[in-house]
Amino acid sequence: MQISYDKEADALYIRLLDGDVPCRTVRVTADISLDFVAGEKIVGIEVLGASRLFKNPEAPQVELRHLLPQVAG
């Protein structure tokens, strides 16, 4: 898992799968999008307006719980 923050765009991206893979994006809310690869595995999560949601978006504390093995790997 890799977490990156673009200060200019105020966007946080949580990458769950390594590599550059083609994916489709599904917007869940105005600020949150999910990227999926074939087989409906989640590649990443984008959070717009991250500075409103995280105290320190450049070093956020993110806890992933209750993930099914198929989701992250």
N, CA, C and O atoms as a DFTB+ gen file, in Angstrom:
292 C
 N C O
     1  1       0.844      -1.171       0.000
     2  2       0.000       0.000       0.000
     3  2       0.892       1.238       0.000
     4  3       1.911       1.284       0.690
     5  1       0.503       2.220      -0.768
     6  2       1.235       3.479      -0.846
     7  2       0.227       4.619      -0.752
     8  3      -0.836       4.580      -1.373
     9  1       0.576       5.636       0.035
    10  2      -0.282       6.803       0.184
    11  2       0.472       8.024      -0.313
    12  3       1.603       8.273       0.104
    13  1      -0.157       8.791      -1.208
    14  2       0.480      10.015      -1.703
    15  2      -0.507      11.170      -1.575
    16  3      -1.724      10.982      -1.594
    17  1       0.052      12.363      -1.447
    18  2      -0.772      13.557      -1.295
    19  2      -0.273      14.625      -2.250
    20  3       0.918      14.938      -2.268
    21  1      -1.174      15.187      -3.043
    22  2      -0.870      16.283      -3.947
    23  2      -1.411      17.556      -3.296
    24  3      -2.616      17.806      -3.292
    25  1      -0.492      18.354      -2.747
    26  2      -0.894      19.554      -2.003
    27  2      -1.635      20.556      -2.889
    28  3      -2.618      21.158      -2.459
    29  1      -1.166      20.732      -4.117
    30  2      -1.788      21.694      -5.030
    31  2      -3.239      21.322      -5.337
    32  3      -4.111      22.190      -5.386
    33  1      -3.493      20.029      -5.544
    34  2      -4.851      19.560      -5.844
    35  2      -5.634      19.238      -4.570
    36  3      -6.843      19.015      -4.626
    37  1      -4.952      19.214      -3.423
    38  2      -5.533      18.812      -2.142
    39  2      -6.193      17.449      -2.290
    40  3      -7.329      17.242      -1.864
    41  1      -5.454      16.517      -2.906
    42  2      -5.967      15.176      -3.177
    43  2      -5.055      14.124      -2.561
    44  3      -3.835      14.177      -2.717
    45  1      -5.647      13.186      -1.873
    46  2      -4.945      12.069      -1.261
    47  2      -5.259      10.830      -2.077
    48  3      -6.409      10.620      -2.462
    49  1      -4.249       9.999      -2.348
    50  2      -4.482       8.757      -3.092
    51  2      -3.901       7.593      -2.311
    52  3      -2.726       7.606      -1.942
    53  1      -4.717       6.598      -2.062
    54  2      -4.290       5.383      -1.381
    55  2      -4.239       4.282      -2.428
    56  3      -5.274       3.838      -2.925
    57  1      -3.025       3.843      -2.762
    58  2      -2.844       2.784      -3.771
    59  2      -2.738       1.453      -3.047
    60  3      -1.863       1.263      -2.202
    61  1      -3.637       0.531      -3.381
    62  2      -3.675      -0.773      -2.740
    63  2      -2.930      -1.847      -3.522
    64  3      -2.435      -2.806      -2.931
    65  1      -2.842      -1.701      -4.840
    66  2      -2.133      -2.665      -5.676
    67  2      -0.957      -1.984      -6.353
    68  3      -1.075      -0.846      -6.810
    69  1       0.175      -2.670      -6.421
    70  2       1.356      -2.118      -7.068
    71  2       1.243      -2.214      -8.583
    72  3       0.497      -3.035      -9.117
    73  1       1.988      -1.369      -9.255
    74  2       2.049      -1.407     -10.707
    75  2       1.095      -0.434     -11.360
    76  3       0.140       0.047     -10.748
    77  1       1.379      -0.159     -12.616
    78  2       0.549       0.740     -13.408
    79  2      -0.393      -0.128     -14.237
    80  3       0.009      -0.712     -15.243
    81  1      -1.626      -0.205     -13.812
    82  2      -2.591      -1.071     -14.477
    83  2      -3.783      -0.254     -14.961
    84  3      -4.174       0.719     -14.316
    85  1      -4.363      -0.648     -16.097
    86  2      -5.560       0.061     -16.558
    87  2      -6.711      -0.200     -15.592
    88  3      -6.904      -1.322     -15.122
    89  1      -7.457       0.833     -15.311
    90  2      -8.556       0.675     -14.357
    91  2      -9.726       1.558     -14.759
    92  3      -9.603       2.442     -15.608
    93  1     -10.857       1.296     -14.129
    94  2     -12.020       2.155     -14.319
    95  2     -12.290       2.834     -12.980
    96  3     -12.075       2.250     -11.919
    97  1     -12.759       4.061     -13.044
    98  2     -12.992       4.859     -11.851
    99  2     -14.481       4.985     -11.592
   100  3     -15.269       5.244     -12.502
   101  1     -14.852       4.798     -10.334
   102  2     -16.236       4.961      -9.913
   103  2     -16.256       6.039      -8.838
   104  3     -15.596       5.916      -7.805
   105  1     -17.013       7.089      -9.091
   106  2     -17.138       8.171      -8.119
   107  2     -18.202       7.768      -7.104
   108  3     -19.356       7.528      -7.458
   109  1     -17.796       7.697      -5.833
   110  2     -18.699       7.293      -4.757
   111  2     -19.431       8.509      -4.199
   112  3     -20.637       8.463      -3.957
   113  1     -18.690       9.597      -3.998
   114  2     -19.264      10.873      -3.572
   115  2     -18.571      11.951      -4.401
   116  3     -17.750      11.639      -5.263
   117  1     -18.892      13.199      -4.149
   118  2     -18.227      14.290      -4.863
   119  2     -16.733      14.318      -4.564
   120  3     -15.956      14.831      -5.370
   121  1     -16.314      13.774      -3.412
   122  2     -14.915      13.838      -3.001
   123  2     -14.181      12.508      -3.016
   124  3     -12.961      12.495      -2.847
   125  1     -14.863      11.398      -3.209
   126  2     -14.216      10.085      -3.117
   127  2     -14.480       9.274      -4.377
   128  3     -15.615       9.147      -4.836
   129  1     -13.380       8.720      -4.928
   130  2     -13.459       7.849      -6.103
   131  2     -12.711       6.557      -5.813
   132  3     -11.730       6.547      -5.070
   133  1     -13.184       5.467      -6.407
   134  2     -12.518       4.174      -6.302
   135  2     -12.050       3.758      -7.680
   136  3     -12.783       3.916      -8.656
   137  1     -10.841       3.229      -7.777
   138  2     -10.306       2.702      -9.027
   139  2     -10.321       1.186      -8.964
   140  3      -9.823       0.593      -8.008
   141  1     -10.900       0.552      -9.997
   142  2     -11.023      -0.899     -10.062
   143  2     -10.274      -1.446     -11.275
   144  3     -10.211      -0.798     -12.320
   145  1      -9.706      -2.651     -11.127
   146  2      -9.140      -3.392     -12.252
   147  2     -10.108      -4.517     -12.589
   148  3     -11.132      -4.688     -11.928
   149  1      -9.773      -5.282     -13.626
   150  2     -10.601      -6.414     -14.012
   151  2     -10.804      -7.324     -12.810
   152  3      -9.908      -7.485     -11.981
   153  1     -11.974      -7.909     -12.724
   154  2     -12.293      -8.749     -11.584
   155  2     -12.806      -7.956     -10.405
   156  3     -13.018      -8.499      -9.320
   157  1     -13.006      -6.661     -10.623
   158  2     -13.548      -5.756      -9.609
   159  2     -12.690      -5.661      -8.351
   160  3     -13.213      -5.487      -7.251
   161  1     -11.380      -5.775      -8.512
   162  2     -10.460      -5.554      -7.394
   163  2     -10.160      -4.065      -7.301
   164  3      -9.958      -3.400      -8.317
   165  1     -10.133      -3.548      -6.083
   166  2      -9.859      -2.125      -5.885
   167  2      -8.364      -1.874      -5.985
   168  3      -7.573      -2.486      -5.267
   169  1      -7.977      -0.962      -6.889
   170  2      -6.581      -0.560      -7.061
   171  2      -6.252       0.592      -6.125
   172  3      -5.185       0.619      -5.512
   173  1      -7.180       1.549      -6.018
   174  2      -6.882       2.719      -5.210
   175  2      -8.113       3.514      -4.849
   176  3      -9.205       3.316      -5.384
   177  1      -7.888       4.427      -3.914
   178  2      -8.942       5.301      -3.415
   179  2      -8.440       6.740      -3.492
   180  3      -7.379       7.055      -2.954
   181  1      -9.186       7.605      -4.149
   182  2      -8.820       9.014      -4.234
   183  2      -9.767       9.825      -3.359
   184  3     -10.985       9.655      -3.409
   185  1      -9.180      10.712      -2.556
   186  2      -9.958      11.586      -1.678
   187  2      -9.624      13.028      -2.028
   188  3      -8.495      13.473      -1.822
   189  1     -10.600      13.760      -2.557
   190  2     -10.416      15.176      -2.853
   191  2     -10.763      15.989      -1.606
   192  3     -11.572      15.555      -0.787
   193  1     -10.158      17.153      -1.464
   194  2     -10.406      17.974      -0.276
   195  2      -9.842      17.314       0.968
   196  3     -10.421      17.408       2.050
   197  1      -8.718      16.650       0.810
   198  2      -8.134      15.863       1.901
   199  2      -7.813      16.697       3.135
   200  3      -7.867      16.186       4.253
   201  1      -7.485      17.961       2.953
   202  2      -7.138      18.799       4.105
   203  2      -8.344      19.049       5.015
   204  3      -8.180      19.418       6.178
   205  1      -9.546      18.850       4.488
   206  2     -10.747      18.976       5.316
   207  2     -11.004      17.710       6.125
   208  3     -11.679      17.755       7.154
   209  1     -10.466      16.577       5.661
   210  2     -10.770      15.291       6.279
   211  2      -9.656      14.754       7.174
   212  3      -9.913      13.965       8.083
   213  1      -8.422      15.182       6.919
   214  2      -7.271      14.691       7.679
   215  2      -6.576      15.861       8.358
   216  3      -6.438      16.933       7.770
   217  1      -6.136      15.653       9.603
   218  2      -5.388      16.704      10.296
   219  2      -4.124      17.048       9.534
   220  3      -3.780      18.220       9.385
   221  1      -3.429      16.023       9.052
   222  2      -2.192      16.217       8.306
   223  2      -2.230      15.335       7.066
   224  3      -1.750      14.203       7.113
   225  1      -2.785      15.818       5.958
   226  2      -2.927      14.972       4.766
   227  2      -1.600      14.535       4.157
   228  3      -1.559      13.576       3.386
   229  1      -0.508      15.232       4.496
   230  2       0.790      14.824       3.958
   231  2       1.320      13.590       4.678
   232  3       2.209      12.913       4.161
   233  1       0.797      13.285       5.856
   234  2       1.175      12.086       6.610
   235  2      -0.070      11.584       7.344
   236  3      -0.114      11.598       8.574
   237  1      -1.085      11.140       6.589
   238  2      -2.344      10.744       7.226
   239  2      -2.214       9.427       7.967
   240  3      -1.373       8.591       7.637
   241  1      -3.043       9.259       8.954
   242  2      -3.155       7.970       9.615
   243  2      -4.373       7.293       9.009
   244  3      -5.503       7.745       9.190
   245  1      -4.131       6.212       8.294
   246  2      -5.204       5.499       7.618
   247  2      -5.241       4.084       8.174
   248  3      -4.219       3.399       8.219
   249  1      -6.405       3.656       8.590
   250  2      -6.567       2.310       9.127
   251  2      -7.541       1.564       8.230
   252  3      -8.688       1.977       8.062
   253  1      -7.076       0.467       7.657
   254  2      -7.928      -0.356       6.799
   255  2      -8.315      -1.595       7.589
   256  3      -7.455      -2.376       7.996
   257  1      -9.616      -1.773       7.804
   258  2     -10.102      -2.913       8.570
   259  2     -11.135      -3.676       7.757
   260  3     -11.795      -3.124       6.878
   261  1     -11.255      -4.928       8.066
   262  2     -12.295      -5.782       7.499
   263  2     -12.214      -5.901       5.979
   264  3     -13.236      -6.019       5.304
   265  1     -10.993      -5.868       5.445
   266  2     -10.828      -6.052       4.000
   267  2     -10.824      -7.532       3.670
   268  3     -10.205      -8.332       4.372
   269  1     -11.507      -7.889       2.617
   270  2     -11.445      -9.247       2.136
   271  2     -10.129      -9.431       1.397
   272  3      -9.657      -8.482       0.771
   273  1      -9.513     -10.612       1.441
   274  2      -8.241     -10.810       0.759
   275  2      -8.293     -10.461      -0.734
   276  3      -7.286     -10.019      -1.286
   277  1      -9.420     -10.642      -1.389
   278  2      -9.543     -10.363      -2.819
   279  2      -9.485      -8.868      -3.105
   280  3      -9.144      -8.479      -4.222
   281  1      -9.804      -8.025      -2.141
   282  2      -9.862      -6.591      -2.377
   283  2      -8.472      -6.015      -2.532
   284  3      -8.237      -5.217      -3.440
   285  1      -7.545      -6.397      -1.670
   286  2      -6.224      -5.778      -1.664
   287  2      -5.163      -6.643      -2.314
   288  3      -3.994      -6.257      -2.281
   289  1      -5.470      -7.733      -2.877
   290  2      -4.369      -8.506      -3.433
   291  2      -4.679      -9.537      -4.376
   292  3      -3.777     -10.214      -4.869
